[in-house]
Amino acid sequence: MIDNIEQQNLLLDWYRRFRVNEKAHYKSATACRIFNYTLGIPLVIITTIVASDIFELFREHAEDQFPWKTGIMGMEAYLVSILSVAAPVLAALQTFLRFPERAEKHKIAGVKFGLLKKDIEKCLMFPASEDEAKKQIEKIKEHDAQAMLEAPSLGAISLFLTRYAIKENSTIKHFKANTENAE
């Protein structure tokens, strides 16, 4: 265990921050997967409806040409027209927003912050000399900087919900209880 109280407090602060980041990135990854399905499933349904109904409309109105050209347009033709516009819009949104790619990036960031937490746990639980503790802290600091550079930005909602869900004092109480029992 690290004897220097300042170093110990620094590590506990980092641990709390890494815990929040880890959980927030996992929540963001889940949200991205949900948004992908939210756009993808209606897209499949709409394109299926449009594809099947458009041929039926063509067959029914073959002698009248197309209903929208002659001005005689039934409710089904309006619906098919609206859905045929909605389908490419949803497809474009799904492509542009890249939810699967973003979900994977958030998942990787969550894993990196989880590994940083484990490094801190090792520092706090196992004895180390003053020099060794400083080296470990520097290593954690470098890995943190790299993880922050590579991590995608978090949405305000997922960050707020994560901070709300994690009790700020629970981390410090957990480590203080474990260190007192070890002595």
Secondary structure by P-SEA (a helix, b strand, c coil): ccccaaaaaaaaaaaaaaaaaaaaaaaaaaaaaaaaaaaaaaaaaaaaaaaaaaaaaaaaacccccccccccccaaaaaaaaaaaaaaaaaaaaaaaaaaaaaaaaaaaaaaaaaaaaaaaaaacccccaaaaaaaaaaaaaaaaaaaaacccccaaaaaaaaaacccaaaaaaaaaaaaaac
